[in-house]
Amino acid sequence: MEELRRKRKGKAKDPIEEAKAFIEKHLAQEVSLEEVAEVLGLNASYFSQMFKHSTGETFVHYRIKRRMEKAKRLLADASFRITDISYEVGYADHPHFTKTFKKFTGLAPSEYRNQLGID
């Protein structure tokens, strides 16, 4: 525990909560597990195991889930174009966003909007 404190430069916050906040703040960017581990002052492999143990899901799956949850919130607002939403949640490639969204929700973004009564 002392070694962890030393590595983290005396930071007392929960590293998983810090990681989640960092991911949330940077959803529009392609943030890697290694980058987050470095920000937290942790070894990437150790952080990966700790994240999975604490959340029950991998770093990548968690990041995708948070992106898709944000996309669903944005899709509920008709003033946002779907292509703009894809960029806002970190997908420069709109078809990749559509494919990922459909895999995650079972619906394409346009179908999701239709279900909400938004055309």
C-alpha atoms as one frame of an Amber mdcrd trajectory, in Angstrom:
protein
   0.000   0.000   0.000   2.864   2.344   0.828   4.439   1.697  -2.561   1.136
   2.525  -4.275   0.907   5.796  -2.311   4.470   6.680  -3.248   3.841   5.925
  -6.933   0.695   8.001  -6.855   2.569  10.885  -5.219   0.457  10.835  -2.055
  -2.908  11.028  -3.823  -5.574   9.554  -1.540  -8.414   9.276  -4.068  -9.676
   5.949  -5.362  -7.780   5.319  -8.619 -10.792   3.624 -10.252 -13.036   6.608
  -9.531 -10.304   8.904 -10.855 -10.031   6.745 -13.981 -13.798   6.850 -14.531
 -13.814  10.638 -14.190 -10.890  10.926 -16.612 -12.643   8.677 -19.150 -15.855
  10.706 -18.817 -14.012  13.990 -19.313 -12.222  12.672 -22.418 -14.980  10.633
 -24.132 -14.481  12.513 -27.394 -10.800  11.515 -27.510  -9.152   8.161 -28.035
  -7.767   7.662 -24.539  -5.814   4.467 -23.974  -5.551   2.355 -20.867  -1.838
   3.170 -20.807  -2.527   6.924 -20.802  -4.979   6.664 -17.917  -2.615   4.415
 -15.954   0.168   6.952 -16.468  -2.043   9.821 -15.270  -2.802   7.764 -12.148
   0.848   6.838 -11.638   0.176   3.118 -12.033   1.617   0.305 -14.103  -0.734
  -0.311 -17.069  -0.995  -4.059 -16.487  -1.739  -3.589 -12.795  -4.269  -0.838
 -13.542  -5.994  -3.066 -16.110  -6.411  -5.853 -13.565  -7.530  -3.441 -10.858
 -10.073  -1.809 -13.189 -11.532  -5.158 -14.258 -11.696  -6.392 -10.656 -13.383
  -3.204  -9.433 -15.866  -2.640 -12.278 -16.398  -6.168 -13.579 -15.572  -5.043
 -17.113 -12.527  -4.241 -19.172 -11.301  -0.681 -19.610 -12.201  -0.730 -23.325
 -15.704  -2.111 -22.717 -16.330   0.467 -20.008 -15.181   3.298 -22.297 -17.418
   2.078 -25.133 -20.374   1.706 -22.755 -19.950   5.283 -21.488 -19.681   6.569
 -25.079 -22.856   4.768 -26.092 -24.733   6.034 -23.024 -23.733   9.591 -23.911
 -24.715   8.979 -27.542 -28.178   7.828 -26.417 -28.619  11.022 -24.373 -27.539
  13.163 -27.334 -29.737  11.243 -29.773 -32.739  12.185 -27.636 -32.124  15.809
 -28.646 -33.321  16.334 -32.233 -31.113  19.416 -32.644 -27.979  17.216 -32.872
 -27.104  15.500 -36.152 -26.091  11.862 -35.854 -22.738  12.523 -37.527 -22.016
  15.288 -34.992 -22.916  12.935 -32.153 -20.489  10.322 -33.455 -17.648  12.881
 -33.231 -18.827  14.080 -29.814 -18.478  10.573 -28.383 -15.071   9.897 -29.937
 -15.761   8.306 -33.315 -14.159  10.128 -36.251 -15.462   7.335 -38.502 -19.255
   7.666 -38.618 -19.894   4.127 -40.008 -17.834   2.671 -37.144 -19.962   4.629
 -34.655 -23.159   3.318 -36.269 -21.887  -0.262 -36.169 -20.780   0.036 -32.533
 -24.040   1.703 -31.492 -26.063  -1.038 -33.174 -23.946  -3.751 -31.544 -24.438
  -2.116 -28.140 -28.156  -1.246 -28.361 -29.520  -3.517 -31.076 -30.571  -0.472
 -33.098 -28.876   1.872 -35.532 -28.756   5.486 -34.262 -31.524   6.500 -36.689
 -33.684   3.552 -35.544 -33.069   4.543 -31.927 -34.261   8.061 -32.713 -37.326
   6.731 -34.531 -38.168   4.693 -31.436 -38.040   7.922 -29.429 -40.406   9.554
 -31.915 -37.684  11.759 -33.422 -37.318  11.799 -37.205
